[in-house]
């Protein structure tokens, strides 16, 4: 009888360990899939124009197709993605406000010529970052 009790406890422990590993693996696959799909599927500026609901729906559909999610999984994944996208949108708004304040502060400190030069530098950096320029071939100043 003692052997049976020990065996039951071991089975419960083993089941919990397996469940934890399975959930961790599923979570890792979901996050990896979301990151990969976000990079490959739609340009950022196009996705940024969509509402959090639209982005969550689009990613959920792609994950459903690629990972063959059940209806229950789809519901849970969509809720998780919606929460993430809403938080992301809020962070983006906060960051935009912070950048605008910094820009106004710099404009108050710099001369008009310095500020114009700074804006030109920002635009050049933005073009290089988005692949429109080639930083390796840009002459050194």
Long-range contacts (C-beta under 8 A, 24 or more apart in sequence): 29-67, 30-63, 30-67, 30-77, 30-80, 33-63, 33-66, 33-67, 34-59, 34-63, 34-81, 37-62, 37-63, 37-66, 48-92, 52-82, 52-85, 52-86, 52-88, 52-89, 53-82, 53-85, 55-81, 55-85, 56-81, 56-82, 56-84, 56-85
